Amino acid sequence: MSVKEVLQSLVDDGMVDTDRIGTSNYFWAFPSKALHARKRKLEALETQLAESSRRKESLQQSIEKSKIGRQDTAERAALIKELAALRRKNEQLKAEIGKYKECDPDVVEEIRQANKVAKEAANRWTDNIFAVKSWAKRKFGFEENRIDKSFGIPEDFDYID
């Protein structure tokens, strides 16, 4: 590597500073800069360690608090069984509600709105096709049935009511 490449690499890594003065480039590095950078990094890591230690201690305390009153007893085991049974029952009821979702008034209204939008879009495209057919008739003098046959348009093609 040339000196210029080595210097550019050191500048990119932040180990050497550079400044352009006039037509010259000046490079310099202070030993204390690296020391201060390491000190700042060390302080940041120590702060992060202290915060993590406090959080760990807090979580340990909350775990201990949570364990109070959760001793395994026959009553607690019965309540856990009952909770599991109720959850299964809840899932079954949700599945049954899902079966009848088609009859839900909100869902039916959504389907009606979607159908309305689709019908408007189909009629818009039908109108576009009729416009292109009339343009082709005027421009090229084709008969309407010849245009329909050429483009595969059915004879009963019309707006959706």
ROSE-4610 file (N, C-alpha, C; in Angstrom, 1 decimal, always signed):
// ROSE-4610
residu = [M/M/M/S/S/S/V/V/V/K/K/K/E/E/E/V/V/V/L/L/L/Q/Q/Q/S/S/S/L/L/L/V/V/V/D/D/D/D/D/D/G/G/G/M/M/M/V/V/V/D/D/D/T/T/T/D/D/D/R/R/R/I/I/I/G/G/G/T/T/T/S/S/S/N/N/N/Y/Y/Y/F/F/F/W/W/W/A/A/A/F/F/F/P/P/P/S/S/S/K/K/K/A/A/A/L/L/L/H/H/H/A/A/A/R/R/R/K/K/K/R/R/R/K/K/K/L/L/L/E/E/E/A/A/A/L/L/L/E/E/E/T/T/T/Q/Q/Q/L/L/L/A/A/A/E/E/E/S/S/S/S/S/S/R/R/R/R/R/R/K/K/K/E/E/E/S/S/S/L/L/L/Q/Q/Q/Q/Q/Q/S/S/S/I/I/I/E/E/E/K/K/K/S/S/S/K/K/K/I/I/I/G/G/G/R/R/R/Q/Q/Q/D/D/D/T/T/T/A/A/A/E/E/E/R/R/R/A/A/A/A/A/A/L/L/L/I/I/I/K/K/K/E/E/E/L/L/L/A/A/A/A/A/A/L/L/L/R/R/R/R/R/R/K/K/K/N/N/N/E/E/E/Q/Q/Q/L/L/L/K/K/K/A/A/A/E/E/E/I/I/I/G/G/G/K/K/K/Y/Y/Y/K/K/K/E/E/E/C/C/C/D/D/D/P/P/P/D/D/D/V/V/V/V/V/V/E/E/E/E/E/E/I/I/I/R/R/R/Q/Q/Q/A/A/A/N/N/N/K/K/K/V/V/V/A/A/A/K/K/K/E/E/E/A/A/A/A/A/A/N/N/N/R/R/R/W/W/W/T/T/T/D/D/D/N/N/N/I/I/I/F/F/F/A/A/A/V/V/V/K/K/K/S/S/S/W/W/W/A/A/A/K/K/K/R/R/R/K/K/K/F/F/F/G/G/G/F/F/F/E/E/E/E/E/E/N/N/N/R/R/R/I/I/I/D/D/D/K/K/K/S/S/S/F/F/F/G/G/G/I/I/I/P/P/P/E/E/E/D/D/D/F/F/F/D/D/D/Y/Y/Y/I/I/I/D/D/D]
num = [1/1/1/2/2/2/3/3/3/4/4/4/5/5/5/6/6/6/7/7/7/8/8/8/9/9/9/10/10/10/11/11/11/12/12/12/13/13/13/14/14/14/15/15/15/16/16/16/17/17/17/18/18/18/19/19/19/20/20/20/21/21/21/22/22/22/23/23/23/24/24/24/25/25/25/26/26/26/27/27/27/28/28/28/29/29/29/30/30/30/31/31/31/32/32/32/33/33/33/34/34/34/35/35/35/36/36/36/37/37/37/38/38/38/39/39/39/40/40/40/41/41/41/42/42/42/43/43/43/44/44/44/45/45/45/46/46/46/47/47/47/48/48/48/49/49/49/50/50/50/51/51/51/52/52/52/53/53/53/54/54/54/55/55/55/56/56/56/57/57/57/58/58/58/59/59/59/60/60/60/61/61/61/62/62/62/63/63/63/64/64/64/65/65/65/66/66/66/67/67/67/68/68/68/69/69/69/70/70/70/71/71/71/72/72/72/73/73/73/74/74/74/75/75/75/76/76/76/77/77/77/78/78/78/79/79/79/80/80/80/81/81/81/82/82/82/83/83/83/84/84/84/85/85/85/86/86/86/87/87/87/88/88/88/89/89/89/90/90/90/91/91/91/92/92/92/93/93/93/94/94/94/95/95/95/96/96/96/97/97/97/98/98/98/99/99/99/100/100/100/101/101/101/102/102/102/103/103/103/104/104/104/105/105/105/106/106/106/107/107/107/108/108/108/109/109/109/110/110/110/111/111/111/112/112/112/113/113/113/114/114/114/115/115/115/116/116/116/117/117/117/118/118/118/119/119/119/120/120/120/121/121/121/122/122/122/123/123/123/124/124/124/125/125/125/126/126/126/127/127/127/128/128/128/129/129/129/130/130/130/131/131/131/132/132/132/133/133/133/134/134/134/135/135/135/136/136/136/137/137/137/138/138/138/139/139/139/140/140/140/141/141/141/142/142/142/143/143/143/144/144/144/145/145/145/146/146/146/147/147/147/148/148/148/149/149/149/150/150/150/151/151/151/152/152/152/153/153/153/154/154/154/155/155/155/156/156/156/157/157/157/158/158/158/159/159/159/160/160/160/161/161/161]
x = [+0.9/+0.0/+0.9/+0.4/+1.2/+0.9/+1.7/+1.5/+0.2/-0.2/-1.5/-2.7/-2.6/-3.7/-3.7/-2.5/-2.4/-2.9/-2.6/-3.1/-4.6/-5.1/-6.6/-7.3/-6.7/-7.3/-7.3/-6.2/-6.1/-7.2/-7.3/-8.3/-9.7/-10.0/-11.3/-11.6/-10.5/-10.7/-10.8/-10.5/-10.6/-9.3/-8.3/-7.0/-6.1/-6.3/-5.6/-6.5/-6.2/-7.1/-6.4/-7.2/-6.7/-7.4/-6.6/-7.2/-6.5/-7.3/-6.7/-6.5/-5.3/-4.9/-4.3/-4.9/-4.5/-4.5/-3.4/-3.3/-2.7/-2.4/-1.8/-2.8/-2.6/-3.3/-2.4/-2.8/-2.0/-2.7/-1.9/-2.3/-1.7/-2.4/-1.9/-2.6/-2.0/-2.6/-2.0/-2.9/-2.5/-2.7/-1.6/-1.8/-2.9/-3.2/-4.2/-5.6/-5.8/-7.1/-7.6/-6.7/-7.0/-7.3/-6.6/-6.8/-8.2/-8.5/-9.8/-11.0/-10.8/-11.8/-12.0/-10.9/-11.1/-11.7/-11.4/-12.0/-13.5/-13.9/-15.4/-16.1/-15.5/-16.1/-16.2/-15.1/-15.2/-16.3/-16.4/-17.5/-18.9/-19.0/-20.3/-20.6/-19.6/-19.9/-20.1/-19.5/-19.7/-21.1/-21.6/-22.9/-23.9/-23.7/-24.6/-24.6/-23.5/-23.4/-24.2/-24.0/-24.8/-26.3/-26.7/-28.1/-28.6/-27.9/-28.3/-28.3/-27.4/-27.4/-28.6/-29.0/-30.2/-31.4/-31.5/-32.6/-32.8/-31.6/-31.6/-32.1/-31.6/-32.1/-33.6/-34.0/-35.5/-36.3/-35.8/-36.5/-36.5/-35.4/-35.3/-36.3/-36.4/-37.4/-38.8/-39.1/-40.5/-40.8/-39.8/-40.0/-40.2/-39.5/-39.7/-41.1/-41.6/-42.9/-44.0/-43.7/-44.7/-44.8/-43.7/-43.7/-44.6/-44.7/-45.5/-46.9/-47.5/-48.9/-49.1/-48.0/-48.2/-47.6/-47.7/-47.2/-48.1/-47.6/-48.4/-49.3/-50.6/-51.5/-52.6/-53.4/-54.4/-55.5/-55.7/-56.7/-56.2/-54.9/-54.3/-54.3/-54.0/-54.0/-55.4/-56.4/-57.8/-58.2/-57.7/-58.0/-57.3/-56.1/-55.4/-56.1/-56.6/-57.3/-58.6/-59.3/-60.5/-60.2/-59.2/-58.8/-58.5/-57.8/-57.5/-58.8/-59.7/-61.0/-61.8/-61.8/-62.5/-61.9/-60.6/-59.9/-60.2/-60.3/-60.7/-62.1/-63.0/-64.4/-64.5/-63.7/-63.7/-63.2/-62.2/-61.8/-62.8/-63.5/-64.6/-65.7/-66.1/-67.1/-66.7/-65.5/-65.0/-65.1/-64.7/-64.8/-66.2/-67.1/-68.6/-69.1/-68.6/-69.0/-68.4/-67.2/-66.6/-67.5/-68.1/-69.0/-70.1/-70.6/-71.8/-71.4/-70.2/-69.7/-70.3/-70.6/-71.3/-72.6/-73.2/-74.5/-74.4/-73.2/-73.0/-73.4/-74.2/-74.7/-73.5/-72.5/-71.3/-70.6/-70.5/-69.8/-70.7/-72.0/-72.9/-72.8/-72.8/-72.7/-71.4/-70.3/-69.0/-69.0/-69.6/-69.8/-70.6/-71.7/-72.5/-71.7/-70.9/-70.1/-69.1/-68.5/-67.5/-68.1/-69.3/-70.1/-70.4/-70.8/-71.1/-69.9/-68.8/-67.6/-67.2/-67.3/-67.0/-67.9/-69.2/-70.2/-69.9/-69.5/-69.2/-67.9/-67.0/-65.7/-66.0/-66.9/-67.2/-68.0/-68.9/-69.6/-68.7/-67.7/-66.7/-65.9/-65.5/-64.8/-65.6/-66.9/-67.8/-68.0/-68.1/-68.2/-66.9/-65.8/-64.5/-64.5/-65.0/-65.0/-65.9/-67.1/-68.0/-67.4/-66.6/-66.0/-64.9/-64.2/-63.1/-63.8/-64.9/-65.6/-66.2/-66.7/-67.3/-66.1/-65.0/-63.8/-63.3/-63.3/-62.8/-63.8/-65.1/-66.1/-65.9/-65.7/-65.5/-64.2/-63.1/-61.8/-61.5/-62.0/-61.6/-62.9/-64.1/-65.3/-65.6/-65.2/-65.6/-67.0/-67.6/-69.0/-68.8/-69.9/-69.8/-69.6/-70.3/-70.2/-68.8/-68.1/-66.8/-65.8/-66.0/-65.1/-65.3/-66.6/-66.9/-66.2/-66.3/-65.7/-64.2/-63.6/-62.1/-61.6/-62.2/-61.7/-62.4/-63.2/-63.8/-64.8/-65.5/-66.6/-67.9/-68.5/-69.7/-70.9/-71.8/-73.0/-73.8/-74.0/-74.8/-74.1/-72.9/-72.1/-72.9/-73.1/-73.8/-73.5/-74.0/-73.7/-74.4/-73.8/-74.4/-75.4/-76.6/-77.7/-77.7]
y = [-1.2/+0.0/+1.2/+2.2/+3.5/+4.3/+5.3/+6.1/+6.8/+7.2/+7.9/+7.0/+5.7/+4.8/+4.4/+4.3/+4.0/+5.1/+6.4/+7.5/+7.6/+7.4/+7.5/+6.4/+5.2/+4.1/+4.6/+5.2/+5.6/+6.8/+7.6/+8.7/+8.1/+7.1/+6.5/+5.8/+5.2/+4.5/+5.5/+6.8/+7.8/+7.8/+7.2/+7.2/+8.4/+9.0/+10.2/+11.2/+12.5/+13.6/+14.2/+14.9/+15.5/+16.9/+17.8/+19.1/+19.6/+20.3/+20.8/+22.3/+22.7/+24.1/+24.6/+25.4/+25.9/+24.7/+24.4/+23.3/+22.1/+22.1/+21.0/+20.3/+19.0/+18.2/+17.9/+18.2/+18.0/+16.9/+15.9/+14.8/+14.9/+14.5/+14.5/+13.6/+13.1/+12.2/+12.5/+12.8/+13.0/+11.7/+11.3/+10.1/+10.2/+11.3/+11.5/+11.3/+11.5/+11.4/+9.9/+9.0/+7.6/+7.2/+7.7/+7.5/+8.0/+9.2/+9.8/+9.0/+8.5/+7.7/+6.4/+5.8/+4.5/+4.8/+5.9/+6.2/+6.4/+7.2/+7.4/+6.1/+5.2/+3.9/+3.1/+3.1/+2.4/+2.9/+4.3/+4.8/+4.5/+4.5/+4.1/+2.6/+1.7/+0.3/+0.1/+0.9/+0.7/+1.2/+2.3/+2.8/+1.7/+1.1/+0.1/-1.1/-1.5/-2.6/-2.3/-1.1/-0.8/-0.8/-0.3/-0.3/-1.7/-2.5/-3.9/-4.6/-4.3/-4.9/-4.5/-3.2/-2.7/-3.4/-3.5/-4.1/-5.6/-6.3/-7.7/-7.8/-7.0/-7.0/-6.7/-5.8/-5.5/-6.7/-7.3/-8.5/-9.6/-9.8/-10.8/-10.6/-9.3/-9.0/-9.2/-8.9/-9.1/-10.6/-11.4/-12.8/-13.4/-12.9/-13.3/-12.9/-11.7/-11.2/-12.1/-12.4/-13.2/-14.6/-15.2/-16.5/-16.6/-15.5/-15.4/-15.7/-16.6/-17.0/-17.9/-18.4/-19.4/-20.7/-21.0/-22.3/-23.4/-24.5/-25.6/-26.2/-26.0/-26.6/-27.3/-28.1/-28.8/-27.8/-26.8/-25.8/-25.1/-24.7/-24.0/-25.0/-26.2/-27.2/-27.3/-27.4/-27.5/-26.2/-25.0/-23.8/-23.8/-24.3/-24.3/-25.2/-26.4/-27.3/-26.7/-26.0/-25.3/-24.2/-23.5/-22.4/-23.0/-24.1/-24.8/-25.3/-25.8/-26.3/-25.1/-24.0/-22.8/-22.2/-22.3/-21.8/-22.6/-24.0/-24.9/-24.6/-24.4/-24.1/-22.8/-21.8/-20.5/-20.7/-21.5/-21.7/-22.4/-23.4/-24.1/-23.1/-22.2/-21.2/-20.3/-19.8/-19.0/-19.6/-20.9/-21.7/-21.8/-22.0/-22.0/-20.7/-19.6/-18.3/-18.0/-18.5/-18.4/-19.1/-20.2/-20.9/-20.0/-19.2/-18.3/-16.9/-16.7/-15.3/-14.8/-15.7/-15.3/-14.6/-14.9/-14.3/-13.0/-12.6/-11.4/-10.2/-9.3/-8.1/-7.3/-7.1/-6.3/-7.0/-8.3/-9.0/-8.9/-9.1/-9.0/-7.6/-6.6/-5.2/-5.0/-5.6/-5.5/-6.1/-7.3/-8.0/-7.2/-6.6/-5.7/-4.5/-3.9/-2.8/-3.2/-4.4/-4.9/-5.2/-5.8/-6.1/-4.8/-3.7/-2.5/-1.9/-1.9/-1.4/-2.2/-3.5/-4.4/-4.1/-3.9/-3.6/-2.3/-1.3/+0.0/-0.1/-0.9/-1.1/-1.8/-2.8/-3.6/-2.7/-1.9/-1.0/+0.1/+0.5/+1.5/+0.9/-0.3/-1.0/-1.3/-1.6/-1.8/-0.5/+0.6/+1.9/+2.2/+1.8/+2.0/+1.2/+0.0/-0.9/-0.3/+0.2/+0.8/+2.0/+2.8/+4.0/+3.6/+2.6/+2.1/+1.6/+0.9/+0.4/+1.5/+2.5/+3.6/+4.4/+4.5/+5.2/+4.4/+3.1/+2.2/+2.3/+2.4/+2.5/+3.8/+4.9/+6.2/+6.3/+5.8/+5.9/+5.0/+3.7/+2.8/+2.3/+2.7/+2.4/+0.9/+0.2/-1.2/-1.3/-2.4/-2.7/-3.2/-3.0/-3.3/-4.8/-5.6/-7.1/-7.6/-6.9/-7.3/-7.0/-5.8/-5.4/-6.4/-6.8/-7.7/-9.1/-9.5/-10.8/-10.8/-9.7/-9.6/-9.5/-8.9/-8.8/-9.8/-10.7/-11.7/-11.1/-10.1/-9.5/-10.3/-10.8/-11.6/-10.7/-11.3/-10.6/-10.0/-10.7/-10.2/-9.3/-8.7/-7.9/-6.6/-6.3/-5.0/-4.7/-3.6/-3.1/-4.1/-4.2/-5.0/-4.2/-4.8/-4.1/-4.4]
z = [+0.0/+0.0/+0.0/-0.7/-0.7/+0.6/+0.9/+2.1/+2.1/+0.9/+0.8/+1.2/+0.7/+1.1/+2.5/+3.1/+4.5/+5.3/+5.0/+5.7/+5.6/+4.4/+4.2/+5.0/+5.1/+5.9/+7.4/+7.9/+9.3/+9.5/+8.5/+8.7/+8.7/+7.9/+7.9/+9.2/+9.8/+11.1/+12.3/+12.0/+13.1/+14.0/+13.5/+14.3/+14.0/+12.8/+12.4/+11.9/+12.3/+11.8/+10.6/+9.8/+8.6/+8.4/+7.8/+7.5/+6.2/+5.4/+4.2/+4.4/+4.3/+4.5/+3.2/+2.5/+1.2/+0.2/-0.4/-1.3/-0.7/+0.6/+1.3/+2.2/+2.4/+3.4/+4.5/+5.7/+6.9/+7.7/+8.2/+9.0/+10.4/+11.4/+12.8/+13.6/+14.7/+15.7/+17.0/+18.0/+19.4/+20.2/+20.9/+21.7/+22.7/+23.2/+24.2/+23.6/+22.3/+21.7/+21.8/+21.5/+21.6/+23.1/+24.0/+25.4/+25.9/+25.5/+25.8/+25.2/+24.0/+23.3/+24.0/+24.5/+25.2/+26.6/+27.2/+28.5/+28.4/+27.3/+27.1/+26.8/+26.0/+25.7/+27.0/+27.9/+29.1/+30.0/+30.1/+30.9/+30.4/+29.1/+28.5/+28.8/+28.7/+29.0/+30.5/+31.4/+32.8/+33.2/+32.5/+32.7/+32.3/+31.1/+30.6/+31.5/+32.0/+33.0/+34.2/+34.8/+36.0/+35.7/+34.6/+34.3/+34.1/+33.5/+33.3/+34.7/+35.5/+36.9/+37.7/+37.6/+38.3/+37.7/+36.4/+35.8/+36.2/+36.2/+36.6/+38.0/+38.9/+40.3/+40.4/+39.7/+39.7/+39.2/+38.1/+37.6/+38.6/+39.3/+40.3/+41.4/+41.9/+42.9/+42.4/+41.2/+40.7/+40.6/+40.3/+40.2/+41.6/+42.6/+44.0/+44.5/+44.1/+44.5/+43.8/+42.6/+41.8/+42.4/+42.9/+43.5/+44.8/+45.5/+46.7/+46.3/+47.0/+46.7/+45.6/+45.0/+43.9/+44.3/+45.5/+46.0/+45.4/+45.0/+44.5/+45.6/+45.4/+46.4/+45.5/+46.2/+45.5/+44.9/+45.7/+45.2/+44.0/+44.0/+42.8/+41.6/+41.8/+40.7/+40.1/+41.0/+40.5/+39.7/+40.2/+39.5/+38.1/+38.0/+36.8/+35.8/+36.3/+35.4/+34.9/+35.8/+35.4/+34.4/+34.6/+33.6/+32.3/+32.2/+31.0/+30.3/+31.1/+30.5/+29.9/+30.7/+30.2/+28.9/+28.9/+27.7/+26.5/+26.6/+25.5/+25.1/+26.1/+25.8/+25.0/+25.5/+24.8/+23.3/+23.1/+21.7/+20.9/+21.5/+20.8/+20.4/+21.4/+21.1/+20.0/+20.0/+19.0/+17.6/+17.6/+16.3/+15.8/+16.8/+16.4/+15.9/+16.5/+16.1/+14.7/+14.4/+13.1/+12.0/+12.4/+11.4/+11.0/+11.9/+11.6/+11.2/+11.0/+10.6/+9.4/+8.4/+7.2/+7.4/+8.5/+8.8/+9.6/+10.0/+10.8/+9.9/+10.5/+9.7/+9.2/+10.0/+9.6/+8.4/+8.4/+7.3/+6.1/+6.3/+5.1/+4.5/+5.3/+4.8/+4.1/+4.6/+3.9/+2.6/+2.5/+1.2/+0.2/+0.7/-0.2/-0.7/+0.2/-0.3/-1.3/-1.1/-2.0/-3.4/-3.3/-4.5/-5.3/-4.5/-5.2/-5.9/-5.2/-5.8/-7.1/-7.0/-8.1/-9.3/-9.0/-10.0/-10.7/-9.9/-10.5/-11.4/-10.9/-11.7/-13.0/-13.0/-14.2/-15.2/-14.7/-15.5/-16.1/-15.4/-15.9/-17.0/-16.9/-17.9/-19.1/-18.9/-20.0/-20.8/-20.1/-20.7/-21.5/-21.0/-21.7/-23.0/-22.9/-24.1/-25.2/-24.7/-25.7/-26.3/-25.5/-26.1/-27.1/-26.9/-27.8/-29.1/-28.9/-30.1/-31.0/-30.3/-31.1/-31.8/-31.1/-31.7/-32.9/-32.8/-33.9/-35.1/-34.8/-35.9/-36.6/-35.9/-36.5/-37.3/-36.7/-37.2/-38.4/-38.3/-39.3/-40.1/-39.7/-40.5/-40.4/-39.3/-39.1/-38.7/-38.9/-38.4/-37.0/-36.2/-34.8/-34.6/-35.3/-35.1/-35.5/-36.5/-36.9/-35.8/-35.1/-34.0/-32.8/-32.5/-31.5/-31.8/-33.0/-33.4/-33.3/-33.7/-33.7/-32.3/-31.4/-30.0/-29.0/-29.5/-28.7/-27.7/-28.1/-27.3/-27.5/-26.5/-26.7/-27.2/-27.9/-28.4/-27.4/-26.2/-25.1/-24.2/-24.6/-23.7/-23.4/-22.1/-21.8/-20.3/-19.8/-18.5/-17.5/-16.3/-15.2/-14.5/-14.3/-13.7/-12.2]
